[in-house]
Amino acid sequence: MPEPLITIAIEPSGRVSARGADTLAATLLRRAGFTEINDWHGLRHRMPLASSTDERKAVAGYAAQMLRAARYRVDVDPQLDPDPPQGPTPTDPLGRYTVGRAVLDLTDQLNAATTAGQAADALDQVLDPADGVLIRLQEAMEAAAEKCNDFDEEGNSFELSDRFTAASEQLTQIGHDLDSAAFDFRALEPTSSTQQPQERNWQAQVAAYSGTAVASAARAISPATRDTPAGGGQGAVAGSTAAQPGSQPTRRAR
């Protein structure tokens, strides 16, 4: 049974050390970049003193990930742990299933959405054809099918491999069926009240302009309209002439 607690902390000297490791944990710590030391202070693992801050964070984070995956409980200094585990749950007391927790967070985000756009943002994390949860799950099933054959030395893995392959194909089909689902969900967002009057006003202006243009064109091509300007023009000239006072005769210059 692995030791339940391994502590990775910053010593007063500035070095990073790990304590509480058994044989398996020691192997994982060395793989991450720690060096084993056994002196009068006891058995522990250290990083080189000259390690930069980024190097210390990277090594400590990598070690913590491997140890947690091996079901160790790891206590890491907050300055060193880039991805601290979330609190334990009744079904995951060690906090190992971080991916499932992330999907659960998406479900909570979807349930808490107050608009179609917010819900679509959560769905996009699941259904994105390149980086969503669904495509990653399909790739995991496909990889599992291939690994069955890699690890089977007696040829007994065909049935298990076929099950993983069938699951991968089903997930692929689900991805095709839901390809535009997040976009369609976003389209359920109603038009805001501030936009509706603007749209109606714009449509009314277009309709009024169209009606005026059609009426003007109709008058221009009407025969009665074509004759009216000529006659009207002559009458207007005559009327204007009659209305003017008689012109004075011009005297001839002597």
C-alpha positions in Angstrom: 0.0 0.0 0.0 1.6 3.3 -1.0 2.4 5.9 1.6 -0.7 8.1 1.9 1.2 11.4 2.2 4.3 12.9 0.4 5.3 16.4 1.2 7.1 18.6 -1.4 8.2 21.9 0.2 10.7 24.7 0.0 13.4 24.4 2.7 14.8 27.5 4.5 17.9 27.3 2.3 15.7 27.7 -0.8 16.0 24.1 -2.0 13.0 22.1 -2.8 12.8 18.7 -1.1 10.3 15.8 -1.0 9.8 13.7 2.1 7.8 10.6 2.9 8.6 8.6 -0.2 8.7 4.8 -0.3 10.4 2.8 -3.1 7.8 3.5 -5.8 7.5 7.1 -4.9 11.3 7.5 -4.9 11.4 6.1 -8.4 8.8 8.6 -9.5 10.6 11.5 -7.9 13.9 10.6 -9.5 12.1 10.4 -12.9 10.7 13.9 -12.3 14.2 15.3 -11.6 14.8 15.0 -7.9 18.0 13.6 -6.4 17.9 11.1 -3.5 19.8 12.1 -0.4 20.3 10.0 2.7 22.2 11.8 5.5 21.7 12.5 9.2 18.6 14.5 8.4 17.1 11.3 7.0 16.0 10.1 3.6 14.7 12.7 1.3 14.8 13.9 -2.3 16.0 17.3 -3.4 16.2 19.5 -6.5 19.5 21.2 -7.4 20.0 24.5 -5.6 20.6 26.3 -8.8 17.2 25.4 -10.3 15.3 28.4 -11.5 11.8 29.2 -10.3 10.2 27.9 -13.5 12.3 24.7 -13.3 11.2 24.1 -9.7 7.6 24.6 -10.6 7.9 22.3 -13.6 9.7 19.5 -11.7 7.4 19.7 -8.6 4.3 19.8 -10.7 5.4 16.8 -12.8 6.3 14.8 -9.7 2.9 15.7 -8.1 1.0 14.5 -11.1 2.8 11.2 -11.3 2.5 10.6 -7.5 -1.2 11.4 -7.6 -1.8 9.2 -10.5 -0.2 6.4 -8.5 -2.7 7.1 -5.7 -0.4 8.9 -3.4 -1.7 11.9 -1.4 0.7 14.8 -2.1 1.0 18.0 -0.2 2.8 20.5 -2.4 3.9 24.1 -1.4 1.4 26.4 -3.2 4.3 28.3 -4.7 5.3 25.1 -6.6 2.1 23.4 -7.5 0.7 24.8 -10.8 -2.3 22.6 -10.7 -3.5 21.9 -7.2 -6.1 19.2 -6.8 -9.6 20.1 -6.0 -11.3 19.1 -2.8 -12.2 15.4 -2.4 -15.6 14.1 -3.1 -17.4 11.0 -1.7 -16.7 9.2 -5.0 -13.2 10.6 -5.5 -11.6 11.1 -2.1 -8.1 11.3 -3.5 -9.0 13.8 -6.2 -7.6 11.5 -9.0 -10.3 12.0 -11.6 -9.5 15.6 -12.6 -10.8 15.2 -16.2 -14.1 13.9 -15.0 -14.3 16.8 -12.6 -13.6 19.3 -15.4 -16.5 17.8 -17.4 -18.7 18.0 -14.3 -17.8 21.7 -14.1 -19.0 22.1 -17.7 -22.3 20.4 -16.8 -22.7 22.8 -13.8 -21.9 25.7 -16.2 -24.6 24.4 -18.6 -27.2 24.0 -15.8 -26.4 27.5 -14.5 -26.7 29.2 -17.9 -29.3 32.0 -18.0 -29.0 32.6 -21.8 -28.7 30.4 -24.8 -25.3 31.9 -25.6 -23.9 30.9 -22.2 -25.2 27.4 -22.6 -23.7 27.2 -26.1 -20.3 28.2 -24.7 -20.4 25.2 -22.4 -21.6 22.9 -25.2 -18.8 24.1 -27.5 -16.2 22.9 -25.0 -17.8 19.4 -25.4 -18.7 19.3 -29.1 -15.8 21.2 -30.8 -14.7 18.9 -33.6 -11.0 19.6 -33.1 -10.5 20.2 -29.4 -13.8 19.3 -27.6 -14.3 16.6 -25.0 -16.2 14.3 -27.4 -13.4 14.1 -29.9 -10.8 13.5 -27.2 -12.9 10.7 -25.8 -13.2 9.2 -29.2 -9.4 9.3 -29.6 -9.0 7.7 -26.2 -11.2 4.7 -27.2 -9.3 4.4 -30.5 -6.0 4.4 -28.7 -7.3 1.8 -26.2 -8.3 -0.5 -29.1 -4.7 -0.3 -30.5 -3.1 -0.8 -27.1 -5.1 -4.0 -26.5 -3.2 -5.6 -29.4 0.1 -4.2 -28.3 0.0 -5.7 -24.9 -1.6 -9.0 -25.8 1.0 -11.7 -26.3 -1.4 -14.6 -26.5 -3.9 -13.2 -29.0 -6.9 -13.0 -26.6 -7.5 -9.3 -27.0 -9.6 -9.3 -30.2 -12.9 -9.1 -28.5 -11.9 -6.3 -26.1 -10.2 -4.4 -28.9 -13.4 -4.7 -31.0 -15.4 -3.2 -28.1 -13.2 -0.2 -27.9 -13.3 0.1 -31.7 -17.1 0.0 -31.7 -17.2 2.7 -29.0 -14.8 4.9 -31.0 -17.0 4.6 -34.1 -20.2 5.4 -32.1 -18.5 8.5 -30.7 -17.4 9.5 -34.2 -21.0 9.2 -35.4 -22.3 11.2 -32.4 -19.8 13.9 -33.3 -21.1 14.1 -36.8 -24.7 14.2 -35.6 -24.0 17.1 -33.2 -21.6 18.9 -35.5 -23.5 22.2 -35.6 -25.5 21.6 -32.3 -23.7 24.3 -30.4 -24.2 26.8 -33.2 -27.9 25.9 -33.4 -28.2 26.3 -29.7 -26.7 29.7 -29.8 -29.3 30.7 -32.5 -32.0 30.1 -29.9 -30.9 33.4 -28.3 -33.9 35.8 -28.7 -33.3 39.2 -30.4 -32.8 41.9 -27.8 -35.5 44.4 -27.3 -33.2 47.3 -28.2 -32.5 45.8 -31.6 -36.0 44.9 -32.6 -37.3 48.6 -32.9 -34.1 49.5 -34.9 -34.7 46.5 -37.3 -38.4 47.5 -37.7 -37.5 51.1 -38.3 -35.0 50.1 -40.9 -37.5 47.9 -42.6 -40.1 50.7 -42.6 -37.6 53.1 -44.2 -36.8 50.6 -46.9 -40.5 50.0 -47.6 -41.2 53.7 -47.8 -38.3 54.4 -50.1 -39.3 51.5 -52.3 -42.9 52.8 -52.5 -41.8 56.3 -53.4 -39.4 55.0 -56.1 -42.1 52.8 -57.7 -44.6 55.7 -57.7 -42.1 58.0 -59.3 -41.2 55.5 -61.9 -44.8 54.9 -62.7 -45.5 58.6 -63.3 -42.4 58.9 -65.5 -43.5 56.1 -67.9 -47.3 57.1 -67.9 -48.5 58.5 -71.4 -50.7 61.1 -69.6 -47.8 62.2 -67.5 -45.6 62.6 -70.6 -48.2 64.8 -72.3 -48.9 66.9 -69.3 -45.6 68.7 -69.0 -45.7 70.0 -72.6 -49.3 71.3 -72.5 -48.9 72.5 -69.0 -45.7 74.3 -69.9 -47.4 76.2 -72.8 -50.3 77.2 -70.7 -48.0 78.3 -68.0 -46.1 80.5 -70.5 -49.3 81.9 -71.9 -50.7 82.6 -68.5 -47.6 84.3 -67.4 -47.6 86.4 -70.5 -51.2 87.5 -70.0 -50.6 88.3 -66.5 -47.7 90.7 -67.2 -48.5 94.4 -68.0 -48.1 95.5 -71.5 -44.6 96.3 -72.5 -43.8 100.0 -73.3 -42.9 100.7 -76.9 -39.3 101.4 -77.5 -38.5 104.8 -78.8 -36.2 105.0 -81.8 -33.1 106.9 -81.3 -32.9 110.0 -83.4 
